[in-house]
Amino acid sequence: MRIRDWDTNLKVRLFAETMMNITFWMFFPFLTIYFAEEFGKNKAGLLLVFSQVFSVLANLMGGYCADRFGRKRMMVLSAIGQGLSFLSFALASSPWFQSPWIGFISFAVAGVFGSFYWPASQAMVADVVEEKHRSDVFAIFYTSINIAVVVGPILGAIFYVHYRFQLLLFAGAVCILLGLILARWTRETVPLQKRDPLSSGGKWYYFLQNQLRDYALIVKDRTFLLFIIAGVLAAQTFMQLDLLIPVYIKDFVKNQTLFTFGDWSFTVKGEQAFGIVLAENGFLVALLTVFVTKWMGKYYERNVFVLSSVVYAISIVIFSQTHWIWGLIAAMAVFTFGELMGAGLQQSFVSRIAPEHMRGQYFAAASLRYTIGRTIAPLSIPMTVWIGYGWTFFVLFLLALVSAGLYWVMFTVFEKQKTNATI
């Protein structure tokens, strides 16, 4: 499906969200290092865990609100909320006032608004795109994010250290602008039968009761429940891209030579090395997502999901065995391939098993793989203090293998359910 054939909503979002994501990735990859330096590894890891608890709750409510109040409304409110949070973070990092605590709270609030945005944005794609084209559309949006992951960290490596205040200020302005663009140039896509959020009598506790009842139905879907659990375990690996890996590289990469031409050489250390490795990830994803998604589409989904987790496990082994910059680059190439294998297929899988009237909540529940995963993942940072880097990487390796096994079981259950449904 060509971009020019897309619904106008998606065209507007693709452009606006790409601009926002580039700005976001100019500073986000370096925040783990910032918080670790300000609070220490133990406290920073625990604080990041704490902040993500609120994102989990917001994620669940975000899906419910996307189905009840509308995709557009939730996306507009979330984008503006994120913008105001980044402006607050900017003020806490200004030349006149420095407060890591206010910065952390602002970062946590921005994460909550991001959790409200995600399920609405994914459900909107499912609303306006036919099932046969969804994998391709999701893959293109994923590619746009990773173009930002290429451009953002490169610009961030140049500007972040000396211009953090200006970057955060700019990010806040861009998020608010995104909200205004969505309000002006997109339309609502939620099915009409889901537009009465308080139909049970208008009282607030009916809203909560309806929400809990609907999510209870989702949990009873054994295939989907296994999908979430396996995803949470797999997330412990790929979430380390902006948690453990930057801290690991900063601790062990000290003035290494990347290129040499005659008497001239280019050396990197710490944040620079991480910026290069992260930009590599974004570049490979932007370059290869659509190709790998179409390639993986030729194979049985079960094999792709399982192999993706196995490849993640292999990349963790490579990371743990090298401090050499080119070894880290090789490890990131393997890591990225594991990421690409399921990039488009996973969202398509969710849209296939979700009832139309509950798409927002299914996508919200599906993104619990990331929100719960991100809640647990920061524990890897204090774990390096408690048990060392080697054992921390070994735990991540085992979790990736367990997720591969759960994906296999999930598809066994899924096939049985389809068989029983046709009898």
C-alpha positions in Angstrom: 0.0 0.0 0.0 1.6 3.3 -1.1 1.8 6.3 1.2 -0.1 8.4 -1.3 -3.1 6.0 -1.0 -3.2 6.3 2.8 -6.0 7.9 4.7 -5.3 11.7 5.4 -5.1 11.0 9.1 -2.1 8.7 8.6 -0.3 11.1 6.3 -0.6 14.0 8.7 0.5 11.8 11.6 3.5 10.3 9.7 5.0 13.8 9.1 4.1 15.3 12.5 5.2 12.3 14.6 8.5 12.0 12.7 9.4 15.6 13.6 8.4 15.0 17.2 10.4 11.8 17.4 13.6 13.3 16.0 13.4 16.0 18.7 12.7 13.4 21.4 15.6 11.2 20.5 18.0 14.1 20.6 17.9 13.9 24.4 16.1 10.8 25.5 19.0 8.2 25.0 21.2 10.3 27.3 18.7 10.6 30.2 19.6 7.3 31.8 23.2 8.5 32.0 22.0 11.8 33.4 19.8 10.2 36.1 22.6 7.7 37.0 25.1 10.5 37.5 22.7 12.7 39.5 21.2 10.0 41.7 23.6 7.0 41.5 22.9 3.7 39.7 20.9 2.1 42.5 18.5 5.1 43.1 18.2 5.9 39.4 17.2 2.4 38.6 14.6 2.2 41.3 13.2 5.6 40.5 12.8 4.6 36.8 11.0 1.5 37.9 8.7 3.6 40.1 7.9 6.1 37.3 6.9 3.3 35.0 4.2 2.0 37.4 2.2 5.1 36.6 2.7 4.5 32.9 1.3 1.0 33.2 -1.9 2.4 34.8 -2.1 5.2 32.2 -1.6 2.6 29.4 -4.7 0.6 30.5 -6.8 3.7 30.9 -5.5 5.1 27.6 -6.9 2.1 25.7 -10.3 2.4 27.5 -10.4 6.2 26.8 -9.4 5.7 23.2 -12.4 3.4 22.7 -14.8 5.6 24.7 -13.8 9.2 24.1 -12.1 8.8 20.7 -8.7 8.3 19.2 -8.2 11.9 18.1 -9.2 13.5 21.4 -6.8 11.3 23.4 -3.9 11.9 21.0 -4.4 15.7 21.1 -4.6 15.8 24.9 -1.6 13.4 25.2 0.6 15.4 22.8 -0.1 18.7 24.6 0.4 17.1 28.0 3.8 15.7 26.9 4.8 19.1 25.6 4.0 20.8 28.9 5.9 18.1 30.8 9.0 18.7 28.6 8.7 22.5 29.2 8.7 21.7 32.9 11.8 19.5 32.5 13.5 22.3 30.6 12.9 24.8 33.4 14.4 22.3 35.8 17.6 22.2 33.6 17.7 25.9 32.9 20.7 28.2 33.4 18.8 29.8 36.3 17.4 26.8 38.1 18.7 23.2 38.4 16.6 20.4 40.0 17.1 16.8 39.0 14.1 15.8 41.1 11.7 18.1 39.2 13.3 16.9 36.0 12.7 13.3 36.9 9.0 14.0 37.9 8.5 15.9 34.6 10.0 12.9 32.7 7.7 10.5 34.5 4.6 12.6 33.7 5.7 12.8 30.1 5.8 9.0 30.1 2.3 8.8 31.4 1.0 11.0 28.6 3.0 8.9 26.1 1.1 5.9 27.5 -2.2 7.6 26.8 -1.1 8.4 23.2 0.1 5.0 22.1 -3.1 2.8 22.2 -5.1 5.5 20.5 -2.6 6.0 17.7 -2.4 2.2 17.1 -6.1 1.8 17.1 -6.5 4.6 14.6 -4.3 2.7 12.1 -6.5 -0.4 12.6 -9.6 1.7 12.1 -8.7 3.1 8.7 -6.5 0.4 7.1 -7.6 -3.0 5.7 -6.1 -6.0 7.5 -4.1 -7.1 4.5 -2.2 -3.8 4.5 -1.7 -3.2 8.2 1.7 -4.9 8.6 3.1 -2.6 5.9 1.6 0.6 7.4 2.8 -0.3 10.9 6.2 -1.1 9.4 6.4 2.4 7.8 5.5 4.1 11.0 8.1 2.0 12.7 10.6 3.0 10.1 9.8 6.7 10.6 10.5 6.2 14.3 13.9 4.7 13.5 14.8 7.5 11.1 14.4 9.7 14.2 16.6 7.2 16.1 19.3 7.8 13.5 19.1 11.5 13.2 18.2 12.3 16.9 21.1 10.8 18.7 23.6 12.2 16.2 22.3 15.7 16.8 22.0 14.9 20.5 25.7 13.9 20.7 26.5 17.3 19.3 24.1 19.5 21.3 22.9 17.6 24.4 25.8 18.2 26.8 25.9 21.9 26.4 22.3 22.7 25.3 20.1 20.4 27.3 17.8 23.3 28.3 17.3 24.4 24.7 16.6 20.9 23.5 14.0 20.2 26.2 12.4 23.6 25.5 12.3 22.8 21.8 10.8 19.3 22.4 8.0 20.8 24.5 7.2 23.3 21.7 7.2 20.5 19.1 4.9 18.3 21.1 2.4 21.1 21.6 2.6 21.8 17.9 1.9 18.1 17.2 -1.3 18.4 19.3 -2.5 21.4 17.4 -1.8 19.8 14.1 -3.8 16.7 15.1 -6.6 18.8 16.3 -6.8 20.8 13.1 -6.1 18.2 10.3 -7.3 14.8 11.6 -10.8 13.4 12.1 -12.2 11.0 14.6 -12.2 7.2 13.6 -13.5 5.4 16.7 -16.6 3.2 15.9 -19.8 5.1 16.7 -21.1 2.5 19.1 -18.2 3.2 21.4 -18.8 6.9 21.8 -20.9 6.9 25.0 -18.4 6.5 27.9 -20.7 6.9 30.8 -23.8 5.2 29.4 -24.3 3.2 32.6 -25.6 6.2 34.6 -23.0 8.9 34.3 -21.2 8.2 37.6 -17.4 7.9 37.8 -17.4 4.5 39.3 -19.3 3.0 36.4 -16.5 4.1 34.2 -14.0 2.2 36.4 -16.3 -0.9 36.6 -16.7 -1.0 32.8 -13.0 -0.7 32.4 -12.2 -3.5 34.8 -14.9 -5.8 33.2 -13.5 -5.2 29.7 -9.9 -5.9 30.7 -11.0 -9.1 32.6 -12.4 -10.3 29.3 -9.1 -9.6 27.6 -7.2 -11.5 30.3 -9.4 -14.6 29.7 -8.1 -14.7 26.1 -5.3 -17.2 26.7 -3.5 -16.5 23.4 -3.4 -12.8 24.2 -2.3 -13.3 27.8 0.6 -15.5 26.7 1.5 -12.9 24.0 1.7 -10.2 26.8 3.8 -12.4 29.2 6.2 -13.4 26.4 6.5 -9.8 25.3 7.3 -8.6 28.8 10.1 -11.1 29.1 11.4 -10.2 25.6 11.2 -6.5 26.5 13.8 -7.1 29.2 16.3 -7.5 26.4 15.4 -4.8 23.9 14.5 -2.2 26.6 18.2 -2.2 27.6 19.0 -0.2 24.4 18.4 3.0 26.4 19.0 1.6 29.9 21.8 -0.9 30.6 23.7 -0.5 27.2 24.4 3.2 27.5 25.7 2.8 31.1 27.7 -0.2 30.1 29.3 1.5 27.1 30.1 4.7 29.2 31.8 2.5 31.9 34.0 0.5 29.5 34.6 2.4 26.3 37.5 4.8 26.9 39.1 6.6 24.0 38.9 3.9 21.4 39.9 4.4 17.8 37.0 4.1 15.4 38.8 5.1 12.1 42.4 5.8 11.1 43.5 7.4 7.9 47.3 8.0 7.8 48.2 10.2 10.7 44.6 11.1 11.4 42.4 9.0 13.7 38.9 9.4 15.1 38.5 8.3 18.7 35.3 7.8 20.7 34.4 7.3 24.3 31.3 7.0 26.5 28.4 9.0 25.2 29.9 9.3 21.7 30.3 5.6 21.4 26.7 5.0 22.5 25.5 7.6 20.1 27.2 5.8 17.3 25.8 2.4 18.3 22.3 3.8 18.8 22.4 5.6 15.4 23.5 2.3 13.8 20.4 0.7 15.2 18.2 3.4 13.9 19.8 3.5 10.5 19.5 -0.3 10.0 15.9 -0.2 11.1 15.0 2.7 8.9 16.8 1.0 5.9 15.6 -2.5 6.4 12.2 -2.5 8.3 9.9 -2.7 5.2 12.2 -5.3 3.5 12.5 -7.6 6.6 8.8 -7.3 7.4 7.9 -8.5 3.9 10.5 -11.2 4.1 9.2 -12.4 7.5 5.7 -12.3 6.1 6.5 -15.3 4.0 7.1 -17.5 7.1 4.8 -18.9 9.7 4.4 -16.3 12.5 5.3 -18.7 15.3 8.7 -19.3 13.8 9.3 -15.6 13.4 8.3 -14.7 16.9 10.4 -17.5 18.4 13.5 -16.8 16.3 13.3 -13.1 17.1 13.7 -13.8 20.9 16.5 -16.3 20.2 18.4 -13.7 18.1 17.9 -11.2 21.0 19.5 -13.7 23.3 22.5 -14.1 20.9 23.0 -10.4 20.8 23.1 -10.2 24.6 25.9 -12.8 24.6 27.9 -10.8 22.1 27.4 -7.5 24.1 28.6 -9.2 27.3 31.8 -10.5 25.8 33.2 -7.3 24.3 34.2 -3.7 25.2 35.7 -3.1 21.7 33.7 -0.5 19.8 33.6 -2.6 16.6 32.4 -5.6 18.7 29.6 -3.5 20.1 28.7 -2.4 16.6 28.5 -6.1 15.5 26.4 -6.9 18.6 24.0 -4.1 17.7 23.6 -5.4 14.2 22.5 -8.8 15.6 20.3 -7.0 18.1 18.6 -5.0 15.4 17.9 -8.0 13.2 16.0 -9.5 16.2 14.1 -6.3 16.5 13.2 -6.1 12.8 11.9 -9.6 12.6 8.7 -8.8 14.6 8.4 -5.1 13.9 5.3 -5.2 11.7 4.0 -8.6 12.5 3.3 -8.1 16.2 0.9 -5.2 15.7 -0.8 -7.0 12.8 -1.2 -10.0 15.0 -3.0 -7.9 17.7 -5.3 -6.3 15.2 -6.2 -9.8 13.8 -7.2 -11.3 17.2 -8.9 -8.1 18.7 -12.6 -7.6 18.3 -13.4 -4.4 16.4 -15.2 -2.7 19.3 -12.2 -3.4 21.7 -9.3 -2.5 19.4 -8.1 0.4 21.6 -8.1 -1.8 24.7 -6.4 -4.7 23.0 -3.7 -2.4 21.7 -3.4 -0.8 25.1 -3.1 -4.2 26.7 -0.6 -5.3 24.0 1.6 -2.3 24.8 1.8 -3.6 28.4 4.6 -5.6 26.9 6.5 -2.3 26.8 5.1 -0.5 29.8 5.4 -3.5 32.2 8.7 -4.4 30.5 10.0 -0.9 31.0 8.8 -0.9 34.6 11.0 -4.0 35.3 13.9 -3.3 32.9 15.6 -0.5 34.9 16.4 -3.0 37.6 19.3 -4.1 35.3 21.1 -0.9 36.3 21.3 -1.5 40.1 21.8 -5.2 39.3 25.2 -4.3 37.8 26.1 -3.1 41.3 24.7 -6.0 43.1 25.9 -8.9 40.9 28.1 -7.4 38.2 27.6 -6.9 34.5 28.4 -10.5 33.6 25.6 -12.0 35.6 23.2 -9.2 34.7 23.7 -10.0 31.0 23.2 -13.7 31.7 19.8 -13.1 33.4 18.8 -11.1 30.3 19.9 -14.0 28.1 17.8 -16.5 30.0 14.7 -14.2 29.9 15.0 -14.0 26.1 15.1 -17.8 25.8 12.1 -18.2 28.1 10.1 -15.7 26.0 10.9 -17.8 22.9 9.4 -20.8 24.6 6.3 -18.9 25.6 5.8 -17.7 22.0 5.8 -21.3 20.9 3.2 -22.3 23.5 1.1 -19.2 22.5 0.8 -20.3 18.9 -0.1 -23.9 20.0 -3.0 -22.5 22.1 -3.9 -20.1 19.2 -4.2 -23.0 16.7 -6.3 -25.0 19.1 -8.7 -22.0 19.6 -9.0 -21.6 15.8 -9.7 -25.3 15.4 -12.4 -25.3 18.1 -14.0 -22.2 16.6 -14.4 -23.9 13.2 -15.9 -27.1 14.7 
